[in-house]
Amino acid sequence: MMGCVRRPRLPLVLAACLAVTACGKAPEKKAEVVTGSAAIVATPPAAAPVHMSFAAPGTPPQVPGQRKYVAVSHSYILSLPVDAVEAAQRHHLELCASLGCEILESRLNRGGARWVNAHTTLRLPPSAFATFAASLAAPPAEITNHAESSEDKTMAVLDLDKRLETKAALRDRLTTLLRETPSRNVGDLLNLEREIAQIQGDIESATAQRDYLRTQTEMVKVDIQYDGASADTPKPEGVNWQPLKTAAKDFGDILVESLANVMTFTARMLPWAPLVLVAGWLLRLVWRRWRRWRRKAA
């Protein structure tokens, strides 16, 4: 009796186990599908957290290892005796030539024996700047002012490089099209040649600008102002008769110059004297007739 009761329960237990096993495997298949779809979109494996930094608006992106183009310039004002300005400027120009620099401007202004000033602008290699700067402070010169400035031209140089790359690629494509085109239309060929010439002109202009910017950044610009003034002469003791002596010395010259001005004025006005006399006579005649007419009317 008991065996008959237990036999029907065995299939029921097996069926329940299969159902439970099937329920347990269903989520695993679903997980495999999800995992497979994630692999399709190339989801990266778990990794260490990444820290991101955001630059301020308008700040150019910084590329690791990117070369910087910075234009450095120095400005000096030197004070020295008036008779030493020309010699000091000549010495600095000779030193500049020996250091392999480039002279942009050099001038010398004389204001008599009381003052002389000069100005020099040059570019020199950075390795020679220390030697040249030391020579500026050599006696009898004295540095009264020194200013240093720098300007970052990296973005300008990179922009020109990118423009040159784009223009060169476009020129090559148009040149290839001009050589391989099967069309014999003269108008199309002329338009292509005109476009190529325009692009070549843009390339040359951009190349010159880039070379100039690189020259500014690869060399140090130095601007030197030389101020020379004579020392104040001490005042003599007692009365200074020098102004009176100067006036007496110049009396004859002033008198002759004044007589020359009078003679020049007379020579200029003499041809106009008859016309002035005729005009005066006519005005007097009109005035008299007008007065006579007023008297009759009264």
C-alpha positions as CSV (number, residue, x, y, z in Angstrom):
1,M,0.0,0.0,0.0
2,M,2.8,2.3,0.9
3,G,4.7,1.4,-2.3
4,C,1.7,2.2,-4.4
5,V,1.5,5.7,-2.9
6,R,5.2,6.5,-3.3
7,R,5.6,5.5,-6.9
8,P,3.3,8.3,-8.3
9,R,5.2,10.9,-6.3
10,L,8.6,10.2,-8.0
11,P,7.7,11.6,-11.5
12,L,6.2,14.6,-9.8
13,V,9.4,15.4,-8.0
14,L,11.5,15.0,-11.2
15,A,9.2,17.3,-13.0
16,A,9.4,19.9,-10.3
17,C,13.2,19.7,-10.3
18,L,13.3,20.2,-14.1
19,A,11.0,23.2,-13.8
20,V,13.2,24.7,-11.1
21,T,16.3,24.0,-13.2
22,A,14.8,25.7,-16.2
23,C,13.8,28.7,-14.2
24,G,17.3,29.0,-12.8
25,K,18.9,28.8,-16.3
26,A,16.6,31.4,-17.9
27,P,18.2,34.4,-16.2
28,E,21.6,33.1,-17.3
29,K,20.6,33.0,-20.9
30,K,19.2,36.5,-20.6
31,A,22.4,37.7,-19.0
32,E,24.4,36.1,-21.9
33,V,22.2,38.0,-24.4
34,V,22.8,41.3,-22.5
35,T,26.5,40.5,-22.3
36,G,26.6,39.8,-26.0
37,S,24.9,43.1,-26.9
38,A,27.3,45.0,-24.6
39,A,30.2,43.4,-26.5
40,I,28.7,44.6,-29.8
41,V,28.9,48.2,-28.6
42,A,32.4,47.6,-27.3
43,T,31.8,48.5,-23.7
44,P,35.2,48.7,-22.0
45,P,35.9,46.6,-19.0
46,A,35.9,48.2,-15.5
47,A,38.9,50.3,-14.9
48,A,40.2,52.9,-12.5
49,P,38.2,56.1,-12.3
50,V,39.3,58.8,-14.9
51,H,39.7,62.4,-13.7
52,M,38.8,65.0,-16.4
53,S,39.8,68.7,-16.4
54,F,38.1,71.4,-18.3
55,A,39.9,74.5,-19.6
56,A,38.5,78.0,-19.5
57,P,36.5,79.1,-22.6
58,G,38.8,80.4,-25.3
59,T,41.9,78.6,-24.0
60,P,43.8,76.7,-26.8
61,P,44.2,73.0,-26.1
62,Q,47.6,72.1,-24.8
63,V,49.2,69.2,-26.7
64,P,51.8,67.3,-24.7
65,G,55.3,67.9,-26.2
66,Q,54.0,70.7,-28.4
67,R,56.6,73.3,-29.2
68,K,56.0,76.8,-27.9
69,Y,56.8,79.9,-30.0
70,V,57.4,82.9,-27.7
71,A,58.8,86.3,-28.9
72,V,61.0,87.9,-26.3
73,S,62.1,91.5,-26.5
74,H,64.2,93.8,-24.3
75,S,64.2,97.6,-24.1
76,Y,67.1,99.6,-22.7
77,I,67.7,103.3,-22.0
78,L,71.3,104.3,-21.5
79,S,72.6,107.5,-20.1
80,L,76.2,108.6,-20.9
81,P,78.2,111.7,-21.7
82,V,77.4,113.5,-25.0
83,D,80.9,112.8,-26.5
84,A,80.6,109.0,-25.7
85,V,77.3,108.3,-27.5
86,E,78.7,107.7,-31.0
87,A,81.6,105.5,-29.7
88,A,79.3,103.4,-27.5
89,Q,76.8,102.8,-30.4
90,R,79.7,101.9,-32.7
91,H,81.1,99.4,-30.2
92,H,77.7,97.8,-29.7
93,L,77.2,97.4,-33.5
94,E,80.6,95.8,-33.9
95,L,79.9,93.4,-31.0
96,C,76.5,92.6,-32.5
97,A,78.2,91.7,-35.9
98,S,80.6,89.4,-34.1
99,L,77.8,87.6,-32.3
100,G,75.8,87.0,-35.5
101,C,72.9,89.3,-34.9
102,E,70.7,91.1,-37.3
103,I,70.5,95.0,-37.2
104,L,67.0,96.3,-37.8
105,E,67.5,100.0,-37.3
106,S,70.4,102.4,-36.3
107,R,70.4,106.2,-36.2
108,L,72.3,109.0,-34.6
109,N,70.9,112.5,-33.9
110,R,73.0,115.5,-33.1
111,G,71.8,118.7,-31.4
112,G,74.9,120.7,-31.4
113,A,77.4,120.4,-28.6
114,R,74.8,120.2,-25.8
115,W,73.1,116.9,-26.6
116,V,73.3,113.8,-28.8
117,N,71.0,110.8,-28.9
118,A,71.0,107.5,-30.8
119,H,68.7,104.6,-31.3
120,T,69.5,100.9,-32.3
121,T,67.2,98.0,-32.8
122,L,68.5,94.5,-33.4
123,R,67.9,90.8,-33.1
124,L,70.4,88.3,-31.7
125,P,70.5,84.6,-30.8
126,P,69.4,83.8,-27.2
127,S,72.8,82.3,-26.5
128,A,74.5,85.6,-27.2
129,F,72.1,87.8,-25.2
130,A,73.9,87.6,-21.9
131,T,77.2,88.7,-23.5
132,F,75.6,91.6,-25.3
133,A,73.6,92.7,-22.2
134,A,76.7,92.8,-20.1
135,S,78.3,95.2,-22.6
136,L,75.5,97.7,-22.3
137,A,76.3,98.3,-18.7
138,A,80.0,98.9,-19.4
139,P,81.2,102.4,-18.3
140,P,80.7,105.2,-19.1
141,A,77.2,104.1,-19.9
142,E,74.6,103.7,-17.2
143,I,71.3,101.7,-17.6
144,T,68.5,104.0,-16.5
145,N,65.6,101.8,-17.6
146,H,65.2,98.1,-18.7
147,A,62.0,96.5,-19.7
148,E,61.4,92.9,-20.8
149,S,58.3,91.6,-22.6
150,S,57.2,88.3,-24.1
151,E,54.4,87.4,-26.5
152,D,53.1,83.8,-27.2
153,K,52.8,83.3,-31.0
154,T,52.3,79.5,-30.9
155,M,48.7,79.6,-32.1
156,A,49.6,82.0,-35.0
157,V,52.4,79.7,-36.2
158,L,50.3,76.6,-35.9
159,D,47.4,78.3,-37.7
160,L,49.7,79.3,-40.6
161,D,51.2,75.7,-40.7
162,K,47.6,74.3,-41.0
163,R,46.7,76.8,-43.7
164,L,49.8,75.9,-45.7
165,E,49.1,72.2,-45.4
166,T,45.5,72.7,-46.7
167,K,46.5,75.1,-49.5
168,A,49.3,72.8,-50.7
169,A,46.9,69.8,-50.8
170,L,44.4,71.8,-52.8
171,R,47.1,73.0,-55.2
172,D,48.2,69.4,-55.8
173,R,44.7,68.2,-56.5
174,L,44.0,71.0,-58.9
175,T,47.4,70.4,-60.6
176,T,46.5,66.7,-61.0
177,L,43.1,67.6,-62.3
178,L,44.7,70.0,-64.8
179,R,47.0,67.4,-66.1
180,E,44.6,64.5,-66.3
181,T,41.4,66.2,-67.4
182,P,40.1,64.9,-70.7
183,S,38.3,68.1,-71.5
184,R,39.8,70.4,-74.0
185,N,37.7,73.4,-73.1
186,V,40.0,76.4,-73.0
187,G,37.8,78.3,-70.5
188,D,38.0,75.4,-68.0
189,L,41.7,75.2,-68.4
190,L,42.2,78.9,-67.9
191,N,40.0,78.9,-64.7
192,L,42.0,76.0,-63.3
193,E,45.3,77.8,-64.0
194,R,44.0,81.0,-62.5
195,E,42.9,79.1,-59.4
196,I,46.2,77.4,-59.0
197,A,48.1,80.7,-59.4
198,Q,45.9,82.3,-56.7
199,I,46.5,79.4,-54.3
200,Q,50.3,79.5,-55.0
201,G,50.3,83.2,-54.1
202,D,48.4,82.5,-50.9
203,I,51.0,79.8,-50.1
204,E,53.9,82.1,-50.6
205,S,52.3,84.9,-48.5
206,A,51.5,82.5,-45.7
207,T,55.1,81.1,-45.9
208,A,56.6,84.5,-45.5
209,Q,54.4,85.3,-42.5
210,R,55.3,82.0,-40.8
211,D,59.0,82.6,-41.4
212,Y,58.7,86.1,-40.0
213,L,57.0,84.7,-36.9
214,R,59.6,82.0,-36.4
215,T,62.3,84.6,-36.7
216,Q,60.7,86.7,-34.0
217,T,60.5,83.6,-31.7
218,E,63.9,82.2,-32.5
219,M,65.8,85.5,-31.9
220,V,65.7,88.0,-29.1
221,K,64.8,91.6,-30.0
222,V,66.8,94.3,-28.3
223,D,65.9,98.0,-28.5
224,I,68.5,100.5,-27.2
225,Q,68.0,104.2,-26.6
226,Y,71.2,106.3,-26.0
227,D,70.7,109.6,-24.2
228,G,73.7,111.8,-24.1
229,A,73.8,115.3,-22.5
230,S,76.6,117.6,-21.6
231,A,77.3,118.3,-17.9
232,D,76.0,121.6,-16.6
233,T,78.8,124.2,-16.6
234,P,79.2,126.0,-13.2
235,K,78.1,129.6,-13.1
236,P,80.9,132.2,-12.9
237,E,81.3,134.2,-9.7
238,G,79.9,137.8,-9.8
239,V,78.0,139.2,-12.8
240,N,77.7,137.1,-15.9
241,W,78.5,139.4,-18.8
242,Q,78.3,136.6,-21.4
243,P,74.8,137.5,-22.7
244,L,75.8,141.2,-23.2
245,K,78.9,140.1,-25.1
246,T,76.9,137.8,-27.3
247,A,74.4,140.6,-28.0
248,A,77.2,143.0,-28.9
249,K,78.8,140.5,-31.2
250,D,75.5,139.9,-33.0
251,F,74.5,143.6,-33.2
252,G,76.1,144.1,-36.7
253,D,74.6,140.9,-38.0
254,I,71.1,141.8,-36.8
255,L,71.3,145.4,-38.2
256,V,72.4,144.1,-41.7
257,E,69.7,141.5,-41.6
258,S,67.0,144.1,-40.8
259,L,68.2,146.4,-43.6
260,A,68.0,143.5,-46.0
261,N,64.5,142.8,-44.9
262,V,63.5,146.5,-45.5
263,M,65.0,146.4,-49.0
264,T,63.3,143.2,-49.8
265,F,59.9,144.6,-48.7
266,T,60.5,147.8,-50.8
267,A,61.4,145.8,-53.9
268,R,58.3,143.7,-53.5
269,M,55.9,146.7,-53.0
270,L,57.4,149.1,-55.6
271,P,55.6,147.6,-58.6
272,W,52.3,147.9,-56.9
273,A,52.6,151.6,-56.0
274,P,51.0,153.0,-59.2
275,L,48.0,150.8,-58.8
276,V,47.6,151.8,-55.2
277,L,47.7,155.5,-56.2
278,V,45.1,155.1,-59.0
279,A,42.8,153.2,-56.6
280,G,43.1,155.9,-54.0
281,W,42.3,158.6,-56.6
282,L,39.2,156.8,-57.7
283,L,38.0,156.3,-54.2
284,R,38.5,160.0,-53.4
285,L,36.5,161.0,-56.6
286,V,33.6,158.7,-55.7
287,W,33.6,160.0,-52.1
288,R,33.4,163.6,-53.3
289,R,30.5,162.9,-55.7
290,W,28.6,161.0,-53.1
291,R,28.9,163.9,-50.6
292,R,27.8,166.4,-53.3
293,W,24.7,164.3,-54.0
294,R,23.8,164.2,-50.3
295,R,24.0,167.9,-50.1
296,K,21.7,168.4,-53.1
297,A,19.2,165.9,-51.7
298,A,19.2,167.7,-48.3
